[in-house]
Amino acid sequence: MNILQKIAKTLNIQPEEQKSFISPTIVELTGASHRLPDPSGHNYAPYVEAYADKPWIYACVSIISETMSSMDFLLKNSEGEILNSHPALNLLYKPNPFMTGRALRQWICASLELTGNAYVLKDAPAADGSPRELFPLLSHLVEIVPGKSAAEPVQGYKYRVGGKTAYYRAKDVIHFKYFNPFDFFYGLSPLAAARSAADAIDSAQAYNRAFFENSATISGILSTESKLDDSSRTRIVKAWTDKYNGAQKAHKVALLEGGLKWQAIGMSQRDMDFISGVKMNRETILSIFHVPPALAGVYDHAPQFNTKEQQRIFYQTCILPKASLIWETFTEFLMPDFDKTCQLYLTADTSSVSVLKEDESERAAAAKIYHEIGFSKEEITAALGLPFSTNVKVKKSRRKI
């Protein structure tokens, strides 16, 4: 009796249950959770629409996708040597006749931020089976077809466009996704956590718009001690609305007759703390997307918190992890089509990102201290990554005084 049979006997599991316990299907292995935030993994269209409807979502997604896509990348072998020429590089720099490599990377990154998923179709296979074109798929139109075993978790992908459905094999689609504790197949978007704050800003903006459309004052009550019939009541309300409602009619002097009295009701914008509420929700959205305020055009904290430092934090906590995810996914699901030995890998190139470079004055001061302690020039150069070789001889020039 093996250990699993002993456990099954202790738990009084029936034979048919033992089989499921020992060899779970892919659904049993991953679970069948229905707790996805609305929209769920099968309805991402509202998340995509948020890019056009919600200003701070647009600001976050655009700055992240534009920054990530502007970074270059490197192809290296197992020894860390850089390859400057390779068919995979040609494909990534020119993925299809309609897009540049940067445009494809921006599409992938923006799709991940909005829906938690991005899909790239490997198309036009060459004689050796390697793709000659890469096309992005609209993530809210993709449906994942689960496999029947843990060995094949994904059977394929359905792509529905204009009433037509295309079916792609799992190996023909590269699926980029964020971590999702609710679902094994679909990623979870940052927007899922930010949607409440974004909706609150929408409500505040709707309130503000209605506030000014309604004469920039809170509604109130017209009262009189006299008894009014229906026609008189309708006439008074219409006359008041026509004359005083609307932003263009604000601050006009009202003339009440026949014993009518005006009584304002409701809270003012000051009472609702309108501006503070919008700022709080805005900062919530920025924090969820890991975008420092100054990079989204909010300079409230810039004097206290250096903008360059915000850029450094943005790269370290937001851009580099996302770039790592994207290039690792390309390495895992694209490079084997070109490299059967799986010795090549893709990685982000940060050499041209100025905010990630060490401050030269700080490195120079550190080098001086190490030299005074007794370390050699070679050791200091290697430890600090100084941008010059200690073997270079500097020719001293003679100057006349």
C-alpha positions as CSV (number, residue, x, y, z in Angstrom):
1,M,0.0,0.0,0.0
2,N,1.6,3.3,-1.1
3,I,1.3,6.6,0.7
4,L,-1.6,7.9,-1.4
5,Q,-3.6,4.7,-0.7
6,K,-2.9,5.1,3.0
7,I,-4.2,8.7,2.9
8,A,-7.2,7.6,0.9
9,K,-8.0,4.9,3.4
10,T,-7.6,7.3,6.3
11,L,-9.9,9.8,4.7
12,N,-12.4,7.0,3.7
13,I,-12.2,8.0,0.0
14,Q,-14.0,5.7,-2.4
15,P,-12.1,4.0,-5.3
16,E,-13.5,6.4,-8.0
17,E,-12.5,9.3,-5.8
18,Q,-9.0,7.9,-5.4
19,K,-8.5,8.0,-9.1
20,S,-9.5,11.6,-9.3
21,F,-7.3,12.4,-6.3
22,I,-4.2,10.7,-7.7
23,S,-4.6,11.8,-11.4
24,P,-6.5,15.1,-11.5
25,T,-7.8,16.5,-14.7
26,I,-6.7,20.0,-15.8
27,V,-9.9,21.5,-14.4
28,E,-9.5,19.7,-11.1
29,L,-5.8,20.7,-11.0
30,T,-6.5,24.4,-11.6
31,G,-9.9,24.7,-10.0
32,A,-13.1,26.1,-11.4
33,S,-13.3,29.6,-9.8
34,H,-16.1,32.0,-10.7
35,R,-14.8,34.8,-8.5
36,L,-13.3,36.8,-11.2
37,P,-14.0,40.5,-10.8
38,D,-16.6,41.8,-13.3
39,P,-15.8,41.9,-16.2
40,S,-14.7,38.3,-16.0
41,G,-12.1,36.6,-18.1
42,H,-14.7,36.1,-20.8
43,N,-15.8,39.8,-21.0
44,Y,-12.9,42.2,-21.2
45,A,-14.6,44.7,-23.6
46,P,-15.5,47.2,-20.8
47,Y,-11.8,47.2,-19.7
48,V,-10.7,48.0,-23.2
49,E,-13.2,50.8,-23.4
50,A,-11.9,52.3,-20.2
51,Y,-8.8,53.3,-22.1
52,A,-10.9,55.8,-24.1
53,D,-13.4,56.7,-21.3
54,K,-11.2,57.2,-18.2
55,P,-8.5,59.8,-18.4
56,W,-6.2,58.5,-15.6
57,I,-6.4,54.9,-17.0
58,Y,-5.4,56.3,-20.4
59,A,-2.5,58.2,-18.7
60,C,-1.2,55.2,-16.9
61,V,-1.5,52.7,-19.7
62,S,0.0,55.0,-22.3
63,I,3.0,56.0,-20.2
64,I,3.7,52.3,-19.3
65,S,3.3,51.0,-22.8
66,E,5.3,53.8,-24.5
67,T,8.2,53.6,-22.0
68,M,8.4,49.8,-22.2
69,S,8.2,49.6,-26.0
70,S,10.9,52.3,-26.3
71,M,13.5,50.1,-24.5
72,D,15.7,48.0,-26.8
73,F,16.4,44.3,-26.2
74,L,19.2,41.8,-26.7
75,L,19.5,38.3,-27.9
76,K,22.1,36.3,-26.0
77,N,23.5,32.8,-26.0
78,S,24.1,30.6,-22.9
79,E,27.4,32.2,-22.3
80,G,25.9,35.7,-22.2
81,E,27.4,36.7,-25.6
82,I,25.2,39.2,-27.6
83,L,24.0,38.1,-31.0
84,N,23.6,41.0,-33.4
85,S,22.3,38.9,-36.4
86,H,19.6,36.3,-36.2
87,P,16.3,35.4,-38.0
88,A,14.4,35.9,-34.6
89,L,15.8,39.4,-34.3
90,N,14.6,40.2,-37.9
91,L,11.1,39.0,-37.0
92,L,10.9,40.9,-33.7
93,Y,12.1,44.2,-35.4
94,K,9.7,43.7,-38.3
95,P,6.9,41.4,-37.1
96,N,4.4,41.9,-40.0
97,P,3.9,44.2,-43.0
98,F,1.7,46.6,-40.9
99,M,3.7,47.1,-37.7
100,T,7.2,47.9,-36.4
101,G,8.7,45.9,-33.6
102,R,8.1,48.8,-31.2
103,A,4.4,49.0,-32.2
104,L,4.0,45.3,-31.4
105,R,5.6,45.7,-28.0
106,Q,3.4,48.7,-27.2
107,W,0.3,46.7,-28.2
108,I,1.4,43.8,-26.0
109,C,2.1,46.0,-23.0
110,A,-1.1,48.1,-23.3
111,S,-3.2,44.9,-23.7
112,L,-1.6,43.5,-20.5
113,E,-2.4,46.7,-18.5
114,L,-6.0,46.8,-19.7
115,T,-7.0,43.1,-19.7
116,G,-4.2,41.2,-18.0
117,N,-3.7,39.3,-21.2
118,A,-2.0,39.7,-24.6
119,Y,-2.0,37.3,-27.5
120,V,0.3,37.2,-30.5
121,L,-0.3,34.9,-33.4
122,K,2.7,33.2,-35.0
123,D,1.8,33.1,-38.7
124,A,3.2,32.4,-42.2
125,P,5.4,29.5,-41.2
126,A,8.6,28.9,-43.2
127,A,9.8,25.5,-44.4
128,D,11.4,24.8,-41.0
129,G,8.2,25.7,-39.2
130,S,9.5,29.0,-37.8
131,P,7.0,31.9,-38.1
132,R,7.7,34.7,-40.6
133,E,5.0,37.1,-39.2
134,L,3.7,38.0,-35.7
135,F,0.2,39.5,-35.4
136,P,-1.4,40.8,-32.1
137,L,-4.9,39.5,-31.3
138,L,-7.5,41.7,-29.6
139,S,-7.5,40.1,-26.1
140,H,-11.2,40.8,-25.5
141,L,-12.1,38.7,-28.5
142,V,-10.0,35.6,-27.5
143,E,-11.4,32.6,-25.7
144,I,-9.1,29.9,-24.4
145,V,-10.1,26.3,-25.0
146,P,-8.9,24.3,-22.0
147,G,-7.0,21.0,-22.6
148,K,-8.1,17.6,-21.2
149,S,-5.0,16.8,-19.2
150,A,-2.3,18.6,-17.2
151,A,0.2,17.7,-19.9
152,E,-1.8,19.9,-22.3
153,P,-3.4,22.6,-20.2
154,V,-4.5,24.6,-23.3
155,Q,-6.0,22.9,-26.4
156,G,-6.3,26.1,-28.5
157,Y,-7.7,29.6,-28.9
158,K,-10.9,30.8,-30.4
159,Y,-10.9,34.2,-32.0
160,R,-14.3,35.7,-32.7
161,V,-14.5,38.7,-35.1
162,G,-17.5,40.1,-37.0
163,G,-19.6,37.0,-36.4
164,K,-16.8,34.7,-37.6
165,T,-14.7,32.4,-35.5
166,A,-11.1,31.3,-36.1
167,Y,-9.5,28.5,-34.2
168,Y,-5.8,28.5,-33.5
169,R,-3.6,25.7,-32.1
170,A,-2.0,26.4,-28.7
171,K,1.5,26.3,-30.2
172,D,0.6,29.0,-32.7
173,V,-0.3,31.6,-30.1
174,I,1.9,33.3,-27.6
175,H,-0.1,34.2,-24.5
176,F,1.3,36.9,-22.2
177,K,-0.5,37.2,-18.9
178,Y,-0.4,38.6,-15.4
179,F,-0.8,36.6,-12.3
180,N,-4.5,35.8,-11.5
181,P,-5.3,34.1,-8.2
182,F,-8.9,33.4,-9.4
183,D,-8.2,31.7,-12.8
184,F,-5.4,29.5,-14.2
185,F,-6.0,30.4,-17.9
186,Y,-6.7,34.2,-17.9
187,G,-4.5,37.0,-16.4
188,L,-5.9,39.6,-14.1
189,S,-5.6,43.3,-15.1
190,P,-4.4,46.1,-12.8
191,L,-7.7,47.8,-13.9
192,A,-9.6,45.1,-12.0
193,A,-8.3,46.6,-8.8
194,A,-8.5,50.2,-10.0
195,R,-12.0,50.1,-11.4
196,S,-13.7,51.3,-8.2
197,A,-11.5,54.4,-8.0
198,A,-11.9,55.0,-11.7
199,D,-15.7,54.8,-11.4
200,A,-15.6,57.1,-8.4
201,I,-13.8,59.7,-10.5
202,D,-16.4,59.3,-13.3
203,S,-19.2,59.8,-10.7
204,A,-17.5,63.0,-9.4
205,Q,-17.1,64.3,-13.0
206,A,-20.7,63.6,-13.7
207,Y,-21.7,65.4,-10.5
208,N,-19.5,68.3,-11.4
209,R,-21.0,68.5,-15.0
210,A,-24.6,68.3,-13.6
211,F,-23.7,70.9,-11.0
212,F,-22.8,73.5,-13.7
213,E,-25.6,72.5,-16.1
214,N,-28.0,73.1,-13.3
215,S,-27.1,76.8,-12.9
216,A,-24.0,76.0,-10.7
217,T,-26.2,75.8,-7.6
218,I,-27.7,72.9,-5.7
219,S,-31.4,72.4,-6.3
220,G,-33.9,73.7,-3.8
221,I,-37.6,74.2,-3.0
222,L,-40.1,76.8,-4.2
223,S,-42.8,77.1,-1.5
224,T,-45.9,79.1,-0.9
225,E,-48.7,79.1,1.7
226,S,-51.3,79.3,-1.1
227,K,-52.8,76.2,-2.6
228,L,-51.8,75.7,-6.2
229,D,-53.7,73.8,-8.9
230,D,-51.8,71.6,-11.4
231,S,-51.6,74.2,-14.2
232,S,-50.2,76.9,-11.8
233,R,-47.7,74.5,-10.4
234,T,-46.5,73.4,-13.9
235,R,-46.3,77.0,-15.1
236,I,-44.2,78.2,-12.1
237,V,-41.7,75.3,-12.3
238,K,-41.3,75.8,-16.1
239,A,-40.9,79.5,-15.8
240,W,-38.2,79.1,-13.0
241,T,-36.3,76.4,-15.0
242,D,-36.3,78.3,-18.2
243,K,-35.1,81.5,-16.6
244,Y,-32.5,80.3,-14.1
245,N,-31.3,76.8,-14.9
246,G,-28.0,76.3,-16.9
247,A,-24.5,77.5,-16.4
248,Q,-25.1,80.6,-18.7
249,K,-27.9,81.8,-16.4
250,A,-26.0,81.5,-13.2
251,H,-26.0,84.4,-10.7
252,K,-29.1,86.1,-12.1
253,V,-31.3,87.9,-9.7
254,A,-34.5,85.9,-9.0
255,L,-37.8,87.7,-8.5
256,L,-40.4,85.8,-6.5
257,E,-44.1,86.9,-6.4
258,G,-47.4,85.6,-5.0
259,G,-45.9,84.6,-1.7
260,L,-43.3,82.2,-3.2
261,K,-40.2,81.4,-1.2
262,W,-36.9,79.7,-2.2
263,Q,-35.2,77.3,0.1
264,A,-31.9,75.6,-1.0
265,I,-31.4,72.0,-0.1
266,G,-28.5,69.5,-0.4
267,M,-24.8,69.8,0.3
268,S,-22.4,72.2,-1.4
269,Q,-19.3,71.0,-3.2
270,R,-17.2,72.1,-0.3
271,D,-19.2,69.8,2.0
272,M,-18.7,66.9,-0.4
273,D,-14.9,67.7,-0.5
274,F,-15.0,67.3,-4.2
275,I,-11.4,68.0,-5.1
276,S,-9.9,65.9,-2.3
277,G,-12.0,62.9,-3.3
278,V,-10.9,63.1,-6.9
279,K,-7.2,63.4,-5.9
280,M,-7.5,60.4,-3.6
281,N,-9.0,58.2,-6.3
282,R,-6.5,59.5,-8.8
283,E,-3.5,58.6,-6.5
284,T,-5.1,55.2,-5.9
285,I,-5.1,54.5,-9.7
286,L,-1.5,55.7,-10.1
287,S,-0.4,53.5,-7.2
288,I,-2.1,50.4,-8.6
289,F,-0.4,50.9,-12.0
290,H,2.9,51.8,-10.2
291,V,3.1,55.1,-12.0
292,P,4.8,58.0,-10.0
293,P,2.6,61.1,-10.0
294,A,5.0,63.4,-11.8
295,L,5.3,61.0,-14.8
296,A,1.5,61.2,-15.3
297,G,1.6,65.0,-15.2
298,V,0.8,65.5,-11.5
299,Y,3.4,67.7,-10.0
300,D,1.9,68.2,-6.5
301,H,4.7,66.2,-4.9
302,A,7.5,67.0,-7.4
303,P,9.3,69.6,-5.1
304,Q,9.4,67.2,-2.2
305,F,10.2,64.1,-4.3
306,N,12.7,64.5,-7.1
307,T,11.3,63.9,-10.5
308,K,14.4,62.0,-11.6
309,E,14.1,59.7,-8.6
310,Q,10.5,59.1,-9.6
311,Q,11.7,58.0,-13.0
312,R,14.2,55.6,-11.4
313,I,11.5,54.1,-9.2
314,F,9.2,53.8,-12.2
315,Y,11.7,51.8,-14.1
316,Q,12.7,49.6,-11.2
317,T,9.2,48.8,-9.9
318,C,7.1,48.9,-13.0
319,I,8.9,48.8,-16.4
320,L,11.7,46.3,-15.7
321,P,9.4,43.6,-14.2
322,K,7.0,44.0,-17.1
323,A,9.8,43.9,-19.7
324,S,11.2,40.8,-18.0
325,L,7.8,39.1,-18.2
326,I,7.5,39.9,-21.9
327,W,11.0,38.8,-23.0
328,E,10.9,35.6,-20.9
329,T,7.6,34.7,-22.6
330,F,9.1,35.4,-26.0
331,T,12.1,33.3,-25.0
332,E,9.9,30.4,-23.9
333,F,7.3,30.3,-26.7
334,L,9.0,31.9,-29.7
335,M,12.8,31.2,-29.6
336,P,12.4,27.3,-29.7
337,D,10.9,27.8,-33.2
338,F,14.4,29.2,-34.2
339,D,16.7,27.5,-31.8
340,K,16.0,23.8,-31.1
341,T,18.7,23.6,-28.5
342,C,17.0,26.3,-26.4
343,Q,20.4,28.0,-25.7
344,L,19.3,31.5,-26.8
345,Y,17.3,34.0,-24.7
346,L,16.0,37.5,-25.0
347,T,16.4,40.2,-22.4
348,A,15.8,43.9,-22.0
349,D,18.7,46.3,-22.8
350,T,18.9,49.0,-20.1
351,S,22.2,50.4,-21.1
352,S,20.6,53.5,-22.7
353,V,18.3,54.3,-19.8
354,S,20.0,57.2,-18.2
355,V,18.0,57.2,-14.9
356,L,19.3,53.7,-14.2
357,K,22.9,54.6,-14.5
358,E,24.9,55.3,-11.4
359,D,25.7,58.9,-10.6
360,E,29.3,59.4,-11.9
361,S,30.2,61.8,-9.0
362,E,29.2,59.1,-6.5
363,R,31.1,56.4,-8.2
364,A,34.2,58.7,-8.4
365,A,34.0,59.4,-4.7
366,A,33.6,55.7,-3.9
367,A,36.6,54.9,-6.2
368,K,38.7,57.4,-4.4
369,I,37.9,55.9,-1.0
370,Y,38.6,52.3,-2.2
371,H,41.9,53.5,-3.7
372,E,42.9,55.1,-0.4
373,I,42.1,51.9,1.5
374,G,44.5,50.0,-0.7
375,F,42.5,48.3,-3.4
376,S,44.1,48.1,-6.9
377,K,42.8,50.1,-9.9
378,E,41.7,46.9,-11.6
379,E,39.7,45.7,-8.5
380,I,38.0,49.1,-8.2
381,T,37.2,49.2,-11.9
382,A,35.6,45.8,-11.8
383,A,33.7,46.4,-8.6
384,L,32.2,49.7,-9.6
385,G,31.8,48.9,-13.3
386,L,33.8,52.0,-14.3
387,P,33.4,52.8,-18.1
388,F,37.1,52.6,-18.9
389,S,40.0,50.2,-18.9
390,T,42.9,50.4,-16.5
391,N,45.2,49.2,-19.3
392,V,44.8,52.4,-21.3
393,K,47.8,54.7,-21.0
394,V,47.1,58.4,-20.8
395,K,49.5,60.6,-22.6
396,K,50.3,63.7,-20.6
397,S,50.5,66.9,-22.5
398,R,53.0,69.6,-21.8
399,R,51.6,73.1,-21.4
400,K,53.6,76.3,-21.3
401,I,52.8,78.5,-18.3
